[in-house]
Amino acid sequence: MNRPDIVVVGGGAAGMMAAVCAARQGAAVTLIERNRKVGRKLYITGKGRCNVTNHCSPEEVRANIPRNARFLYSALEHTPPAWVEEFFESLGVKLKVERGNRVFPASDKSADIIDALFFELKRLRVTIVNGRTSSICLRDGGVCGVEMGEGTGLTGFPCKAAVLATGGLSYPATGSTGDGHRLAAELGHTVVDSRPSLVPLESPDPFCARMQGLALKNVVLTVKNGKKKTVFQEQGELLFTHFGLSGPLVLSASAHMGDFEKESYTCAIDLKPALDEAALDARLVRELSAGANRDMDNVMGTLAPRLLVPVLLERVGIPGNKKAHDLTKQERRRLLELFKCFPVAVSGPRPIEEAIITSGGVKVSEVDPKTMQSKRVPGLFFAGELLDVDAYTGGFNLQIAWATGRAAGEGAAAYLGENDGSKQF
Ligand SMILES: Cc1cc2nc3c(=O)[nH]c(=O)nc-3n(C[C@H](O)[C@H](O)[C@H](O)COP(=O)(O)OP(=O)(O)OC[C@H]3O[C@@H](n4cnc5c(N)ncnc54)[C@H](O)[C@@H]3O)c2cc1C
């Protein structure tokens, strides 16, 4: 194997982009990935379809990044979504734009994105090595090599620059177990505490488990903080689970629920957002009179999914065997109010392993925003979810990975040019 100029650690979205962009600048690049195949997390993105970016301006991307968006200003101006789309199209991946400007491969196959990157790495003669990086070696304070393995099984890769792109702590089965956090900390970097984001929520309300598996489409979820301020309100799909709430709407909402240790949140679901109170009342009256002689649990079947009916009735204190014609005006009012505002208590997020995104990571004030180079260790670069940046759903997290990956790859290649590379392992 030829001695690499640059070693990229982590063959995810950010690492592969960094390796491609460094190699396109003429650098000799080695990519170390602990899994046998690169892009394992990419494979499961967008439910296997990979929402590769969002068809919007860099400004709009930044508006979807609640944490450290300013740090990404240069990277996103240099690598906006339009560049990413052009990049993949030029590698032969046809793309399409869906609702909310979400960009997917036209084939609906995330494997097409991985293949495009993999074959580009091959074309550029990037060496892909399978193994787990254990340390970054320094000489005179700067990077001079990367080590893989443990004890007597150590393999060393002398290099002039290293890009750390090991991801966060979410979905550890994909290889992202936080190694980069440890490596960065060992090199003197501050690692901001990791928290789960885009994550399902736990609820102490026992009715969630009773409705396990029930998916509600086109409902509106409103989240308020302890001061009763609305922090999130959107329409979409929600899922009841044995532990509480999940589904796209809940994952999106979780990114707005900063810190459960300092703040309390309440969720409320509008089960009938298309109907205002008057229209819903008219509908209730219609259904109740049409089924006047039937039991309430029977009549309610026309208004709500089967699993929801007993919970609705129980929460408003109406026995399921009560005849519809016996319903009082107050009971109908309570039912209507519950349809429009179905409260669910939430106690916190599910563990970080179940989160789509890890919030926290390498402190961005210690990283140069143009090149992603460490301000502490010359020759060390960072990219992707390992950094303390994260975004809402919609392709924005991968957009961050592409933009920081490219900045780091090109930054590392430029660093080689600026240094004579006399450092030896
Ligand atoms: C289920 C799911 C669906 C998602 N869907 C989308 C979506 O549709 N759109 C979107 O924008 N975002 C999505 N995301 C988020 C997105 O996948 C991540 O933000 C993105 O993959 C981060 O890229 P990364 O390269 O920084 O990290 P990763 O993709 O996590 O890659 C890091 C790589 O480093 C390797 N590695 C770790 N430690 C070492 C080591 N010591 N030595 C060698 N290799 C190592 C890992 O094996 C891994 O391959 C989704 C996430 C999940 C979990």
The ligand as a Tripos MOL2 file, in Angstrom:
@<TRIPOS>MOLECULE
LIG
   53    58     1     0     0
SMALL
NO_CHARGES

@<TRIPOS>ATOM
      1 C1        -32.5010    5.5620   10.9100 C.3       1 LIG1
      2 C2        -31.8670    6.8370   10.4180 C.ar      1 LIG1
      3 C3        -32.3860    7.4800    9.3130 C.ar      1 LIG1
      4 C4        -31.8250    8.6780    8.8690 C.ar      1 LIG1
      5 N1        -32.3320    9.2650    7.7550 N.ar      1 LIG1
      6 C5        -31.7910   10.4220    7.3030 C.ar      1 LIG1
      7 C6        -32.2380   11.0120    6.0900 C.ar      1 LIG1
      8 O1        -33.0480   10.4330    5.3490 O.2       1 LIG1
      9 N2        -31.7110   12.2320    5.7430 N.ar      1 LIG1
     10 C7        -30.7600   12.8570    6.5000 C.ar      1 LIG1
     11 O2        -30.3510   13.9660    6.1450 O.2       1 LIG1
     12 N3        -30.2650   12.2820    7.6210 N.ar      1 LIG1
     13 C8        -30.7460   11.0800    8.0200 C.ar      1 LIG1
     14 N4        -30.2270   10.4820    9.1400 N.ar      1 LIG1
     15 C9        -29.0560   11.1090    9.8020 C.3       1 LIG1
     16 C10       -27.7940   10.7990    8.9930 C.3       1 LIG1
     17 O3        -27.7690    9.4250    8.6880 O.3       1 LIG1
     18 C11       -26.5370   11.1740    9.7630 C.3       1 LIG1
     19 O4        -26.6080   12.5060   10.1530 O.3       1 LIG1
     20 C12       -25.3020   10.9570    8.8790 C.3       1 LIG1
     21 O5        -25.2350    9.6090    8.4820 O.3       1 LIG1
     22 C13       -24.0340   11.3500    9.6110 C.3       1 LIG1
     23 O6        -22.9470   11.0280    8.7800 O.3       1 LIG1
     24 P1        -21.4900   10.8340    9.3860 P.3       1 LIG1
     25 O7        -20.6460   10.4050    8.2420 O.co2     1 LIG1
     26 O8        -21.0960   11.9890   10.1770 O.co2     1 LIG1
     27 O9        -21.6330    9.6210   10.4210 O.3       1 LIG1
     28 P2        -22.0080    8.0860   10.1670 P.3       1 LIG1
     29 O10       -22.9080    7.9520    9.0220 O.co2     1 LIG1
     30 O11       -22.4770    7.6100   11.4960 O.co2     1 LIG1
     31 O12       -20.6240    7.4100    9.7770 O.3       1 LIG1
     32 C14       -19.5850    7.2360   10.6820 C.3       1 LIG1
     33 C15       -18.7610    6.0410   10.2410 C.3       1 LIG1
     34 O13       -17.5780    5.9620   11.0260 O.3       1 LIG1
     35 C16       -17.3190    4.6040   11.3110 C.3       1 LIG1
     36 N5        -16.4990    4.5500   12.5220 N.ar      1 LIG1
     37 C17       -16.8320    4.9060   13.7750 C.ar      1 LIG1
     38 N6        -15.7960    4.7440   14.6150 N.ar      1 LIG1
     39 C18       -14.7670    4.2610   13.8610 C.ar      1 LIG1
     40 C19       -13.4430    3.8820   14.1530 C.ar      1 LIG1
     41 N7        -12.9450    3.9620   15.3940 N.pl3     1 LIG1
     42 N8        -12.6630    3.4240   13.1530 N.ar      1 LIG1
     43 C20       -13.1430    3.3180   11.8940 C.ar      1 LIG1
     44 N9        -14.4080    3.6570   11.5630 N.ar      1 LIG1
     45 C21       -15.2090    4.1250   12.5300 C.ar      1 LIG1
     46 C22       -18.6890    3.9990   11.4980 C.3       1 LIG1
     47 O14       -18.6720    2.5950   11.3310 O.3       1 LIG1
     48 C23       -19.4960    4.7200   10.4250 C.3       1 LIG1
     49 O15       -19.5150    4.0200    9.2110 O.3       1 LIG1
     50 C24       -30.7390    9.2650    9.5710 C.ar      1 LIG1
     51 C25       -30.2100    8.5920   10.6840 C.ar      1 LIG1
     52 C26       -30.7580    7.4010   11.1030 C.ar      1 LIG1
     53 C27       -30.1600    6.6910   12.2860 C.3       1 LIG1
@<TRIPOS>BOND
     1     1     2 1
     2     2     3 ar
     3     2    52 ar
     4     3     4 ar
     5     4     5 ar
     6     4    50 ar
     7     5     6 ar
     8     6     7 ar
     9     6    13 1
    10     7     8 2
    11     7     9 ar
    12     9    10 ar
    13    10    11 2
    14    10    12 ar
    15    12    13 ar
    16    13    14 ar
    17    14    15 1
    18    14    50 ar
    19    15    16 1
    20    16    17 1
    21    16    18 1
    22    18    19 1
    23    18    20 1
    24    20    21 1
    25    20    22 1
    26    22    23 1
    27    23    24 1
    28    24    25 2
    29    24    26 1
    30    24    27 1
    31    27    28 1
    32    28    29 2
    33    28    30 1
    34    28    31 1
    35    31    32 1
    36    32    33 1
    37    33    34 1
    38    33    48 1
    39    34    35 1
    40    35    36 1
    41    35    46 1
    42    36    37 ar
    43    36    45 ar
    44    37    38 ar
    45    38    39 ar
    46    39    40 ar
    47    39    45 ar
    48    40    41 1
    49    40    42 ar
    50    42    43 ar
    51    43    44 ar
    52    44    45 ar
    53    46    47 1
    54    46    48 1
    55    48    49 1
    56    50    51 ar
    57    51    52 ar
    58    52    53 1
@<TRIPOS>SUBSTRUCTURE
     1 LIG1         1 GROUP 0 **** ****
